[in-house]
Each structure stands twice: as structure tokens, then as C-alpha cells.
Amino acid sequence: MHSTVADVMTAVEALWPRGGAESWDAPGLLAGDPAAPVDRIHLAVDAVPDTASEAIELGAKLLLVHHPLLLRGVTSVAEDRYKGTVLSRLIKADCALLAAHTNADVVETGTSAVLGEKLGLLGMRPIVPASDAALGLGRVGHLPEPTTLGRLARILADILPPTASGVRVSGEYDTPVQTIAVCGGAGDGLLAEPAVLGADVYVTSDLRHHPASESRENSRLLGGPALVDVSHWASEWLWLDTAAAELREALPDVTVTVSELRTDPWDFAIVQ
């Protein structure tokens, strides 16, 4: 007897409890019948037409994504718009859509923790702890041996899947670094956190001009972290393999696959 969408929801709740999600977030089941059978799950960061089509072509009965498709309100799901196209394709193929977002960020094997593990960080702890000190947003830890900011950036470039935006750095190439703060996805809201201010470097994504500029100038005057800005999609894509392994253990009768489609929005860059 195959697992059902409801069984997958139960496994997801155990792995990434919705109670850990931010108040503004919208994880959970977006489309699909909880009673429908599921023998294959496909994982992706984003629910876009390409990942929906890939899931359907693979015969998946559930597409599990990191980013909720309807995080912000919409007034139409007509098929002349991409969100409507995604939902229509999945519904017609009897493929459910489920999201695990900030609830998958805060756990001990979440997006930031996986990024920190890939860097080899030791003694990791959350940047912003939850009521359970092992849980929370972001991670900070230390390298076994110091390296330079430039070498760290090159290591990140090797770890992460390639994107047009690459790895951008604010700081001197030869600056020694050992204490590293990381936040998968958009992390400029954590720039003022004590754990970030006490780190040698902060690795995150979507750093906007004004917050990054303020952080840079404060660091010059008062001391503080160098900044490394990486692709939002790439920083969270790393987590999918860990999530897939956890789902395979929780649902041994279900095949779990991971999308390698690049859904980063940028296609190329001109370096000046």
C-alpha cells in the first residue's frame, strides 16, 4: 500500500514543524488531495513551470518546494500567468504541491546548517535562537583553521552550483577569517544580530545596497564582519539533498528525487 499525500504531510510536519515557521510565512499543502496516493516525490527550491513539468515527466505525485508559490496574495490563477500555469499543470497531472519554507530553515538540518556543514564549520549555533536553543535562524560557527576571505569565497564558489551572479564579496581578499555566520536565502535582516556582528564574515543572499553599505561602513569604523553575497537559489538548493535523504528514511516506500534545474532568475552577467 502506497503512502498518501497526508502521510507525506505527516512526515514533513515531523521533520520541519509548521510551528517553527515565521508568522508571515505560508508553508504546507497548496494543492492536492490529502487522500491521493504518492509513490514519488520531487524536490525543488521553486515552484515554476519548468520544475512542475519536470516533476510530472518523472511521474511524481507530489512536488515539494522550499518557496511557497502563493506567499503573497494573488487575484487570479489564470493560465496566462505563471502561478496559474504551475497550479494548472500540477492539478491536471494529479501532482500535489507542498512547501517547507522557514520551518525548514530553523531546524538542525535546515538550509543554513547545511551550508555551514558544507563549509566545514564547527560548533554551529543559531544566529537567532528559538525557544529550543538548537533551533533558530541562521548559523554561526568556526573553521578548524583560519583562512582568508578570498579563499573562503573561492570555496563557496566550488560548493555552490554556478549562477550568473556568482559570489560577491565586501572586504579585503587577504583578510583572515575563522568565525563564519551563514544564512541561507535572504539574510540582510540579521545584519545587526550580535552573532553576525561578532563574526569575521557573514555569508548570505540578496544583500541590498543600503543595508550592505551601512554594515560595511560600520565594520570599517567599529569592527565587524566582511560580507559575502551568494545566489539565493544556490544557497538553498544545497539543502535539497539533505531533505531528500530525510524523506526517504521517513517514507521508505516512496521514491524521492531532486531537481537540478537552475531556477535562479539571472541568466548572465557582464563583468566590468
C-alpha positions as a Markdown table, in Angstrom:
| # | Residue | x | y | z |
|---|---|---|---|---|
| 1 | Met | 0.0 | 0.0 | 0.0 |
| 2 | His | 1.4 | 3.3 | -1.1 |
| 3 | Ser | 1.8 | 6.4 | 1.1 |
| 4 | Thr | -0.7 | 9.2 | 0.6 |
| 5 | Val | -0.3 | 13.0 | 0.4 |
| 6 | Ala | -1.5 | 13.0 | 4.1 |
| 7 | Asp | 1.3 | 10.6 | 5.0 |
| 8 | Val | 3.8 | 13.0 | 3.3 |
| 9 | Met | 2.3 | 15.9 | 5.2 |
| 10 | Thr | 2.8 | 14.0 | 8.5 |
| 11 | Ala | 6.4 | 13.2 | 7.7 |
| 12 | Val | 7.0 | 16.8 | 6.7 |
| 13 | Glu | 5.5 | 18.1 | 9.9 |
| 14 | Ala | 7.8 | 15.8 | 11.9 |
| 15 | Leu | 10.9 | 16.9 | 10.0 |
| 16 | Trp | 10.0 | 20.6 | 9.7 |
| 17 | Pro | 7.2 | 21.5 | 12.1 |
| 18 | Arg | 5.0 | 24.4 | 10.9 |
| 19 | Gly | 5.2 | 25.9 | 14.4 |
| 20 | Gly | 8.8 | 26.9 | 13.5 |
| 21 | Ala | 7.7 | 29.0 | 10.6 |
| 22 | Glu | 7.8 | 32.8 | 10.7 |
| 23 | Ser | 4.4 | 34.4 | 11.2 |
| 24 | Trp | 4.3 | 35.9 | 7.7 |
| 25 | Asp | 5.1 | 32.5 | 6.0 |
| 26 | Ala | 2.8 | 30.2 | 4.2 |
| 27 | Pro | 4.2 | 26.6 | 4.2 |
| 28 | Gly | 2.1 | 23.5 | 3.9 |
| 29 | Leu | -0.2 | 21.9 | 1.3 |
| 30 | Leu | -1.1 | 24.3 | -1.6 |
| 31 | Ala | -2.7 | 21.9 | -4.0 |
| 32 | Gly | -3.7 | 18.2 | -4.0 |
| 33 | Asp | -6.0 | 15.7 | -2.3 |
| 34 | Pro | -4.6 | 14.5 | 1.1 |
| 35 | Ala | -6.1 | 11.0 | 0.3 |
| 36 | Ala | -4.3 | 10.7 | -3.0 |
| 37 | Pro | -1.5 | 8.0 | -3.3 |
| 38 | Val | 2.1 | 9.1 | -3.6 |
| 39 | Asp | 4.9 | 6.8 | -4.7 |
| 40 | Arg | 7.3 | 9.5 | -5.9 |
| 41 | Ile | 8.2 | 13.0 | -4.6 |
| 42 | His | 10.2 | 15.5 | -6.5 |
| 43 | Leu | 12.1 | 18.3 | -4.6 |
| 44 | Ala | 12.9 | 21.8 | -5.9 |
| 45 | Val | 13.6 | 25.2 | -4.5 |
| 46 | Asp | 10.9 | 27.0 | -6.6 |
| 47 | Ala | 7.6 | 26.0 | -8.0 |
| 48 | Val | 7.9 | 27.3 | -11.5 |
| 49 | Pro | 6.6 | 25.9 | -14.8 |
| 50 | Asp | 9.9 | 24.1 | -15.5 |
| 51 | Thr | 10.0 | 22.3 | -12.1 |
| 52 | Ala | 6.3 | 21.5 | -12.3 |
| 53 | Ser | 6.8 | 19.9 | -15.8 |
| 54 | Glu | 9.9 | 18.1 | -14.6 |
| 55 | Ala | 8.0 | 16.6 | -11.7 |
| 56 | Ile | 5.2 | 15.5 | -14.0 |
| 57 | Glu | 7.6 | 14.0 | -16.5 |
| 58 | Leu | 9.2 | 11.9 | -13.8 |
| 59 | Gly | 5.9 | 10.6 | -12.6 |
| 60 | Ala | 6.0 | 12.4 | -9.3 |
| 61 | Lys | 2.7 | 12.6 | -7.4 |
| 62 | Leu | 4.0 | 15.4 | -5.1 |
| 63 | Leu | 6.2 | 18.4 | -5.8 |
| 64 | Leu | 7.8 | 19.6 | -2.5 |
| 65 | Val | 9.4 | 23.0 | -2.8 |
| 66 | His | 11.1 | 25.4 | -0.4 |
| 67 | His | 9.4 | 28.6 | -1.6 |
| 68 | Pro | 5.6 | 28.7 | -1.2 |
| 69 | Leu | 4.0 | 29.6 | -4.5 |
| 70 | Leu | 1.3 | 31.8 | -3.0 |
| 71 | Leu | 3.3 | 33.5 | -0.3 |
| 72 | Arg | 1.7 | 36.8 | -1.3 |
| 73 | Gly | -1.9 | 37.4 | -2.2 |
| 74 | Val | -3.0 | 36.9 | -5.8 |
| 75 | Thr | -6.2 | 37.7 | -7.5 |
| 76 | Ser | -6.0 | 35.2 | -10.3 |
| 77 | Val | -4.6 | 31.8 | -11.1 |
| 78 | Ala | -5.5 | 32.0 | -14.8 |
| 79 | Glu | -3.1 | 30.1 | -17.1 |
| 80 | Asp | -1.9 | 33.3 | -18.7 |
| 81 | Arg | 0.1 | 33.9 | -15.5 |
| 82 | Tyr | 2.9 | 31.7 | -14.3 |
| 83 | Lys | 1.4 | 30.8 | -10.9 |
| 84 | Gly | -1.8 | 29.7 | -12.6 |
| 85 | Thr | 0.2 | 27.7 | -15.1 |
| 86 | Val | 2.1 | 25.9 | -12.4 |
| 87 | Leu | -1.1 | 25.1 | -10.5 |
| 88 | Ser | -3.0 | 24.0 | -13.6 |
| 89 | Arg | -0.2 | 21.7 | -14.8 |
| 90 | Leu | 0.1 | 20.0 | -11.4 |
| 91 | Ile | -3.6 | 19.7 | -10.7 |
| 92 | Lys | -4.2 | 18.2 | -14.2 |
| 93 | Ala | -1.4 | 15.6 | -13.6 |
| 94 | Asp | -2.7 | 14.8 | -10.1 |
| 95 | Cys | 0.6 | 16.0 | -8.6 |
| 96 | Ala | 0.2 | 17.7 | -5.2 |
| 97 | Leu | 2.2 | 20.8 | -4.2 |
| 98 | Leu | 3.7 | 21.2 | -0.7 |
| 99 | Ala | 6.1 | 23.8 | 0.7 |
| 100 | Ala | 8.5 | 23.7 | 3.6 |
| 101 | His | 10.0 | 27.2 | 3.9 |
| 102 | Thr | 11.1 | 29.0 | 7.1 |
| 103 | Asn | 10.0 | 25.9 | 9.1 |
| 104 | Ala | 12.8 | 24.1 | 7.2 |
| 105 | Asp | 15.3 | 26.9 | 7.8 |
| 106 | Val | 15.3 | 26.8 | 11.6 |
| 107 | Val | 15.8 | 23.0 | 12.2 |
| 108 | Glu | 19.2 | 21.5 | 13.0 |
| 109 | Thr | 19.5 | 20.1 | 9.5 |
| 110 | Gly | 18.0 | 23.1 | 7.7 |
| 111 | Thr | 19.2 | 25.4 | 5.0 |
| 112 | Ser | 21.7 | 27.4 | 6.9 |
| 113 | Ala | 23.0 | 24.4 | 8.8 |
| 114 | Val | 23.6 | 22.5 | 5.5 |
| 115 | Leu | 25.5 | 25.5 | 4.1 |
| 116 | Gly | 27.6 | 25.7 | 7.3 |
| 117 | Glu | 28.3 | 21.9 | 7.2 |
| 118 | Lys | 29.5 | 22.3 | 3.5 |
| 119 | Leu | 31.9 | 24.9 | 4.7 |
| 120 | Gly | 33.2 | 22.6 | 7.5 |
| 121 | Leu | 32.0 | 24.8 | 10.3 |
| 122 | Leu | 32.4 | 23.5 | 13.9 |
| 123 | Gly | 30.4 | 24.4 | 17.0 |
| 124 | Met | 27.5 | 25.7 | 15.0 |
| 125 | Arg | 24.7 | 27.5 | 16.8 |
| 126 | Pro | 21.7 | 29.6 | 15.6 |
| 127 | Ile | 22.2 | 33.3 | 14.9 |
| 128 | Val | 18.8 | 33.9 | 16.3 |
| 129 | Pro | 17.9 | 31.0 | 18.7 |
| 130 | Ala | 14.3 | 29.8 | 19.1 |
| 131 | Ser | 12.9 | 28.7 | 22.5 |
| 132 | Asp | 14.9 | 25.5 | 21.9 |
| 133 | Ala | 18.5 | 26.8 | 21.7 |
| 134 | Ala | 19.3 | 24.2 | 19.0 |
| 135 | Leu | 16.8 | 25.7 | 16.6 |
| 136 | Gly | 16.6 | 29.1 | 15.1 |
| 137 | Leu | 17.5 | 31.3 | 12.1 |
| 138 | Gly | 21.0 | 31.2 | 10.5 |
| 139 | Arg | 24.1 | 29.5 | 11.9 |
| 140 | Val | 27.4 | 30.7 | 13.2 |
| 141 | Gly | 30.4 | 28.5 | 13.7 |
| 142 | His | 34.2 | 28.4 | 13.2 |
| 143 | Leu | 36.6 | 26.9 | 10.7 |
| 144 | Pro | 39.1 | 24.3 | 12.1 |
| 145 | Glu | 41.9 | 26.6 | 10.9 |
| 146 | Pro | 41.8 | 30.3 | 9.8 |
| 147 | Thr | 41.7 | 31.1 | 6.1 |
| 148 | Thr | 41.5 | 34.3 | 4.1 |
| 149 | Leu | 38.3 | 36.0 | 2.9 |
| 150 | Gly | 39.3 | 35.4 | -0.7 |
| 151 | Arg | 39.9 | 31.7 | -0.2 |
| 152 | Leu | 36.6 | 31.3 | 1.6 |
| 153 | Ala | 34.9 | 33.0 | -1.3 |
| 154 | Arg | 36.5 | 30.6 | -3.7 |
| 155 | Ile | 35.5 | 27.6 | -1.6 |
| 156 | Leu | 31.9 | 28.9 | -1.7 |
| 157 | Ala | 32.2 | 29.2 | -5.5 |
| 158 | Asp | 33.2 | 25.5 | -5.6 |
| 159 | Ile | 30.5 | 24.3 | -3.2 |
| 160 | Leu | 27.5 | 26.2 | -4.7 |
| 161 | Pro | 26.0 | 25.4 | -8.1 |
| 162 | Pro | 27.1 | 28.0 | -10.7 |
| 163 | Thr | 25.0 | 31.1 | -11.2 |
| 164 | Ala | 25.3 | 34.3 | -13.2 |
| 165 | Ser | 25.7 | 36.4 | -10.0 |
| 166 | Gly | 28.5 | 34.2 | -8.7 |
| 167 | Val | 30.0 | 35.2 | -5.3 |
| 168 | Arg | 30.3 | 38.9 | -4.4 |
| 169 | Val | 32.5 | 40.0 | -1.5 |
| 170 | Ser | 32.8 | 43.1 | 0.6 |
| 171 | Gly | 36.2 | 43.1 | 2.3 |
| 172 | Glu | 39.9 | 42.7 | 1.5 |
| 173 | Tyr | 40.9 | 39.4 | -0.2 |
| 174 | Asp | 43.7 | 38.6 | 2.3 |
| 175 | Thr | 41.7 | 39.4 | 5.5 |
| 176 | Pro | 42.0 | 36.4 | 7.9 |
| 177 | Val | 38.6 | 34.8 | 8.8 |
| 178 | Gln | 37.7 | 31.9 | 11.0 |
| 179 | Thr | 34.3 | 32.7 | 12.7 |
| 180 | Ile | 31.7 | 32.4 | 10.0 |
| 181 | Ala | 28.0 | 33.4 | 10.1 |
| 182 | Val | 25.7 | 32.0 | 7.4 |
| 183 | Cys | 22.1 | 32.4 | 6.5 |
| 184 | Gly | 20.7 | 30.6 | 3.5 |
| 185 | Gly | 18.3 | 32.8 | 1.5 |
| 186 | Ala | 17.7 | 36.5 | 2.1 |
| 187 | Gly | 19.6 | 37.4 | 5.3 |
| 188 | Asp | 20.1 | 41.2 | 5.5 |
| 189 | Gly | 17.5 | 41.3 | 8.3 |
| 190 | Leu | 20.1 | 39.6 | 10.5 |
| 191 | Leu | 23.0 | 42.1 | 9.8 |
| 192 | Ala | 22.6 | 43.7 | 13.3 |
| 193 | Glu | 22.4 | 40.5 | 15.2 |
| 194 | Pro | 25.2 | 40.1 | 17.8 |
| 195 | Ala | 26.3 | 36.7 | 16.4 |
| 196 | Val | 26.7 | 38.3 | 13.0 |
| 197 | Leu | 28.5 | 41.4 | 14.3 |
| 198 | Gly | 30.9 | 39.2 | 16.2 |
| 199 | Ala | 31.7 | 37.0 | 13.2 |
| 200 | Asp | 34.7 | 37.6 | 10.8 |
| 201 | Val | 32.4 | 37.2 | 7.8 |
| 202 | Tyr | 28.7 | 36.9 | 7.1 |
| 203 | Val | 27.6 | 34.7 | 4.2 |
| 204 | Thr | 24.0 | 35.2 | 2.9 |
| 205 | Ser | 22.0 | 36.3 | -0.1 |
| 206 | Asp | 20.0 | 39.2 | -1.5 |
| 207 | Leu | 22.1 | 41.9 | 0.2 |
| 208 | Arg | 20.6 | 45.2 | -0.7 |
| 209 | His | 22.6 | 48.3 | -1.3 |
| 210 | His | 21.7 | 50.4 | 1.8 |
| 211 | Pro | 21.9 | 47.6 | 4.5 |
| 212 | Ala | 25.1 | 46.3 | 3.0 |
| 213 | Ser | 26.7 | 49.8 | 2.7 |
| 214 | Glu | 25.7 | 50.6 | 6.3 |
| 215 | Ser | 27.2 | 47.3 | 7.5 |
| 216 | Arg | 30.4 | 47.8 | 5.5 |
| 217 | Glu | 30.9 | 51.3 | 6.9 |
| 218 | Asn | 30.2 | 50.3 | 10.5 |
| 219 | Ser | 32.6 | 47.5 | 10.2 |
| 220 | Arg | 35.3 | 49.9 | 9.0 |
| 221 | Leu | 34.7 | 52.2 | 11.9 |
| 222 | Leu | 33.8 | 49.8 | 14.7 |
| 223 | Gly | 34.9 | 46.4 | 13.6 |
| 224 | Gly | 32.5 | 43.8 | 12.2 |
| 225 | Pro | 32.1 | 41.2 | 9.5 |
| 226 | Ala | 33.1 | 41.1 | 5.9 |
| 227 | Leu | 30.1 | 40.3 | 3.7 |
| 228 | Val | 29.7 | 37.5 | 1.1 |
| 229 | Asp | 26.7 | 37.6 | -1.1 |
| 230 | Val | 25.7 | 34.5 | -3.0 |
| 231 | Ser | 22.7 | 33.4 | -5.0 |
| 232 | His | 19.5 | 32.9 | -3.0 |
| 233 | Trp | 18.6 | 29.9 | -5.0 |
| 234 | Ala | 22.0 | 28.3 | -4.9 |
| 235 | Ser | 22.4 | 28.7 | -1.1 |
| 236 | Glu | 19.1 | 26.9 | -0.5 |
| 237 | Trp | 19.4 | 24.3 | -3.3 |
| 238 | Leu | 22.2 | 22.6 | -1.2 |
| 239 | Trp | 19.6 | 21.7 | 1.4 |
| 240 | Leu | 17.5 | 19.6 | -1.0 |
| 241 | Asp | 19.8 | 16.5 | -0.9 |
| 242 | Thr | 19.6 | 16.5 | 2.9 |
| 243 | Ala | 15.8 | 16.9 | 2.8 |
| 244 | Ala | 15.5 | 14.1 | 0.3 |
| 245 | Ala | 17.5 | 11.7 | 2.5 |
| 246 | Glu | 15.3 | 12.5 | 5.5 |
| 247 | Leu | 12.2 | 11.9 | 3.5 |
| 248 | Arg | 13.5 | 8.6 | 2.1 |
| 249 | Glu | 14.1 | 7.5 | 5.7 |
| 250 | Ala | 10.6 | 8.6 | 6.8 |
| 251 | Leu | 8.8 | 7.2 | 3.8 |
| 252 | Pro | 10.8 | 4.1 | 2.6 |
| 253 | Asp | 8.1 | 3.1 | 0.1 |
| 254 | Val | 8.4 | 6.5 | -1.7 |
| 255 | Thr | 11.0 | 7.4 | -4.4 |
| 256 | Val | 12.4 | 10.9 | -3.8 |
| 257 | Thr | 14.3 | 12.8 | -6.5 |
| 258 | Val | 15.9 | 16.3 | -6.5 |
| 259 | Ser | 15.7 | 18.8 | -9.3 |
| 260 | Glu | 18.9 | 20.1 | -10.8 |
| 261 | Leu | 17.2 | 22.7 | -12.8 |
| 262 | Arg | 18.6 | 26.2 | -12.2 |
| 263 | Thr | 15.7 | 28.4 | -11.1 |
| 264 | Asp | 18.0 | 31.3 | -10.2 |
| 265 | Pro | 16.4 | 34.3 | -12.0 |
| 266 | Trp | 19.6 | 35.6 | -13.6 |
| 267 | Asp | 21.0 | 34.2 | -16.8 |
| 268 | Phe | 24.3 | 36.1 | -17.4 |
| 269 | Ala | 26.4 | 39.0 | -16.1 |
| 270 | Ile | 28.8 | 41.4 | -17.7 |
| 271 | Val | 31.9 | 41.9 | -15.5 |
| 272 | Gln | 33.2 | 45.5 | -15.8 |
